[in-house]
Amino acid sequence: MAGIYLHIPFCRQKCHYCNFFSVASKRNRSDLVAAIIREMELRRDYLNQQQINTIYFGGGTPSLLTEDELKKIQEALEKFFVLAPDPEITFEANPDDLNPALLKMLKSTFVNRLSMGVQSFYDEDLSYLNRVHNGEQALRAIRQARDAGFDMLTIDLIYGIPGMTDERWLKNLQTFFQTGIQHLSAYALTVEPRTALAHLIRKGRMEAVDEVQSSRHFEILLSETEKQGFVHYEISNFARPGHYSRHNSLYWLGGHYLGLGPSAHSYNGVSRQWNVSNLTGYIRDAATAASVEETETLTIEQRYNEYVMTSLRTSWGCDATHISHVFGEAFSDYLFQSAGKHLDAQLMRREGTRLFLTNRGKLFADGIAASMFLDEAL
């Protein structure tokens, strides 16, 4: 399975917590679209003519694109790549951008899945995050998307927001369940360096994140989604059976993908590369591939480490049989050796040749994976 990610960096305003490359402006939008199309043509062979099963418009705010711009991108994708008969085409949108006219326009394109950055249904939380929309706008956008015929919907929620009590987080989840949406992405609020939130907390103007509170919210999340029949198929993603995101799954199962646009990353199983995080530079250089800032050829140890990290985050687990087949038996032996202390601490469990994180282990997923990495060749 292969996919394409398109980064549309324009935003109405920057959220305090966001560390993705974005610009609070819509200038140069048509130039960006033209540059992305030029990059498509130049890098059409990056995925070796694999069929494209999933396309994801992220950002930024892709919903700031006009109908003409979006259809130009669609036509170029259909021209330069082999699309699957039923690809998943996901489009990120903010609730404040969605309205019946925009939804009708999106429905006229190949977009068939919407991802809404709701983050919370409570205005106090949205104010802390510096979001543009309010809770009522979020609910209205969901209703309008349903009315427009979008059956494949997902929303993002953020937990661990200072001031968000356990009760309010529970009410957020209950509101989500009442919408009938089949997929949820839920993230702990993380204070990234060089963000507005990090600066405001450092200056004492915003309350800091409480890691204990965040862990409680995660435990509530696991309990409530399980009660509602959702599968926790990846650390931050929950869905009812049959409604997993193909694009999310592509990343976590080691699929190949091409990233288009400023700051976008690509991976083809052998190397990883990423584009320059500068709008003007990307537009200037896209036609010559100079927009690719760096390419990294992965060693066997790096590919092993990446498989361990991504597979442990999923409900499918880390498979020693796969490791033995792809990397060699010495790697599968090392896997079980490095997992021993986590199995003893009941942070992991073993089923046959597969290793899984327990619910408690999921709280420490990154640290557990890192402790099992290989630093040098076996």
N, C-alpha and C positions, 0 to 999 in steps of 0.2 A: 504494500500500500504506500502511495506517495501523496504528498500534499503541497499546497502553495499558500504562503502567508503574505499578505500585502499590508504594509504599514502606512497608514494615513495619519500623519502626525498633527493635524490641525485640531485645536480645542478652542472653545469659547473662553475658558479660563483654566488655569492650572489648579488641580486639586492639591491640597497641602501635602499629601502623603505620596504622591506619584513620583516615581523615579524613571518612568519610561521617557524616551525622547519624544517631546511634543513641543508645539509652539502655539501660543495664545493669539493666533492670527489666522486669517484665511487667504492672505496674500500668496501669490505664486502657486495657487491651487491648480490652475490649468497647466502650468509648466511642470508641476510634479506629475500630473497624470501622463503627460507626454513622455517624461523621463522614465516612468515606470514601464510604459509600453516599449520604449527603446531597450530598457533592461531585459524585458521579456524576450525580445527578439535575439538579443546578444547571448542570453543564457538559456535558451530553449533546450539545449542538450545536457544541461547540468544533471538532470535526473535520468539520463540515458533512455529517453522516450518511454519511461514508465507511465502507466495510466494514472491520471490524477483523480483520486477518490474524494478529496476534500480541499476546499478553498476557504480561507478565513480572512475577512477584512477586519483588521484591528487598528488600534491607534493609541492615543489620539481619539478622534471622533469621526469614523467613516461616514456617519449620517450627515455630515456637512457637505458631502459630495452632491453635485447636481445630477439630475437624471441623465443628461448628455454625457457627463464625465463617467458615471458608472457604466453606462452602456458601451462607451468606448473601451473601457477596461474589459468588460465582458467579451466584446468582439475580439479583442486581442488575445485573451486567454483561449478562446475557442479556435483562433487561428494558429497559435504557436504551440499548443499543447493538446495531448489526447485526453479528453475528459471521459470519465466513466459514464455509463448510461444514466446513472442516478447519483451524481456527486452530492455530497453535503456542502452547501454554500452558506457559510455563517457570516452574519453582518452584525458588528457591534454597534449599539446605539444607546444614547443617553435618553432617559425618559422625557426630558424637556425638549428634545428634538422631534420626538415621534408625534405625528398627528395623522388624521385620515388621509390627507393628500400625499404625504411622504410614504405612508404605508402602501397606498395604492400604487405609487411609483415603484417601490421596491418589489411589490407583487408582480409587476409587469416585467421584471428582470429575472435572472436565473437564481436570485436569492431565495432560499427556502427555509432558513433558520435564523432566528434573531437572538442575540445575546444582549441583555439589557443591564447596564451598570446601575442597578438600584442601590446597592450598598446598605441601605436601611430604609424602613418604612416610617421612621421617626425623625422629625425635623431637627431635634437636638443633635442627633448623631450626624446628620447631613451638614449641619452648620459647622461642627467640629472638623469635618473632612473638607470643608469649603466646596461642597457640591452645589451646582446651580439649581437643581430641581428640589421639590419637596415631596413628602410622603404621598400626598393626594395625587400629584402628577404621576408618580410611579404606578399607582394602582390604575389610574386612567389610561396610561400608556399600555399596560398589560391588557386591559379590556379592549382597547382599540386595535391592538395587534391581533387579538382573537377574532374580533369582528371583521378584520381585513383578510382573514383566512390563514393566518400563520399558526399552524398546529405545533411546529417544532420551535419551542421557546426555552430559553434558559435565562436565569438572572444571577447576578453576583450579589452576595451579601458579605459584609465585613463584621467580624466579631472582635472583642477585646478593645472596643473604643472606650476611652475614659468617660465615665459617667453612664455607660450602658450597664445597667444592673442585669443580674441573671434573669430577672423577671422580664425585662424589656427584650433581651435576646430571645427568650422563649416566645414572647409575643411576636417578634419578627418572624420566627420560624413558623408559628401558627398561621400568621397572615400569608406566608408563602404557601403553605399546604392548602389553604383555602382557595388559592388561585387555580389549583389544578395543574400547575406546570409540572412537567415530568423530570426536569433536570435542574440541579442547583450547583453553583460553584460558590464555595464559602472560604474566605481567607481571614487569617489572623492579621490584625493591623500591625504592620511592621514599620518601624521608623528607620528609613533608609538615609544614609549620609547624604549631605548636600541637597536635601529636600527642604521645602518651606517648613514642614512639620518639625524636622530635626532642629532647625534654627529657632522656631518659636518655643519649643520645649527647653532648649538650652538657655534661652533668654527668660524663662519662667513665665511666658505669656500663654502657654498651653499646658494642660495637665499631661503628665507622662503616662505611657502605657504600663499597665500592671500585668506582669507575666502570669501571676497566679490567677488573676481574673480571666485572662485569655485562655489558660488551660481549662478552667471550669467551663467556659463557654464552649470549648471544643468537645468536652465530655457531654455537655447537654446536646450539642449538635449530633454526635454519634448516636446517642440514645433516642432522640426524637426522630431522626431520619429512619432509623431501623424500625421504630414503631409504625412508621408510615409506609413501609415496604420499599424504601430506597436502598440501593446497593452502594456501599462506599467503595467505588471502583478505583479511586485514586485519592491521595491525601486530601485534596481540596475539592473533589468532585463526587457528586451523588446523583444517582438516577434510578428510576424504576427500570426493571428489566426491559430491554429492547430500546432504551432511549439514551444510551451512552453517546457522548460526543465522539464522532469518528476522528475529529481533528485532535482533541485532547489525547485520545487513545493512540493516535499516530506518534505523538511525541514520546509517550511513556513506554510504548512497545518497540521503540527503536526504528520506526519508519523513517523514510527519507523525505526531505522537504526543501523547497526553494523559497527563500525570503526575498521579497521585492520591496523596494522603498528604503528611505534613510533609516539606518540602525538595524535593519532586518537581518536575521541570522539564517544560514543555510547549512544543511548536513546531507551528505550522500553516502554515508556508511564508511567512508575512508577519510574524508576531510571535513572540516568545519570552516566556514568563512562568514564574515559579517561586514555590512556596509557602513560607511562613514555616518556618524551621528551629527549630521549638519545638513540642513535643508538646501542651502545655496550650493554647497559643495557637491551634494548628491545630484542635484539638477544639472550642474555643470559637467559632471564626470560620468553620468550614467551611460552615455552613448559609447564610451570607450572602455567600460568596466573598471575605470579608475576609482569608481565609487566603492569598490570592494576594499575595505581598509586593511584587512588582514586575512590570511588563509593559514589554517593549522592542520597539518597532516597528523592524524592520531596514531600513537603507538599502540601496540596490543594491550599494554597495561592500561592506557587511558580508555580504550574501548571496553575493557573488562570493568574498570571502575564506573564507567558511565552506565553499563548494563546493570550493575549492582545497585547504583543509586536510583535509577529510574524504575527498575522492576520491583524493588522493595516498596515503592510508593503505591503499588497497585494491588488490586484484589487477586491478580493472577500470580503474584509472588515471584521470587527469584529461583530460577530452575537450574539445578546443578547439571542435569542432563544436557540442557542447552549450552551451558558453559563448557562442559567437557567436549561437546561436538564442535563448538566454534573456536574455543581457545586452547583446549587440551586438558587432559586429566589432572595435571598438576594444579590448574586453576580451580577446578571443582574441589580438590582436596583442600586447597587454601581457603575456599569459601566456608566449608564446614568448620575448619580450624578457627577462623576469625569470628565465626558466629557463636562459638561455644559459650562465651561469657554472657551473651545476650539471651541465649536459650536458657541458661541457668537462672538468669534474673527475670525470666518470663516476659522479656520485652519482645521476644520472637518465639515462634513455634515452628515445628517442622512437620510436614506431611509428605511422606515419601521422599522424593528428591527436591522438594520445593520448600523454601523458607518464606515465612510471612511475618509481618509485624503484628503484635497483639495491639489491642486498643491502647494500652498504656505505652507500648513501644512507639505508636504513631506520634505521640507527643515529642519524641526525640528522634524522628526519622532521619533528619540530616546528619545528626551526630553519630547515629548508629551506622549509617552507610559509610560515612567518612572513616570510621574506625576499622572498616573492613576493606578499605582501599589498599591497592598494591602501590608501593612507592618505587619499586625497582623490579627488573625482570626476574622471573623465577628460574 
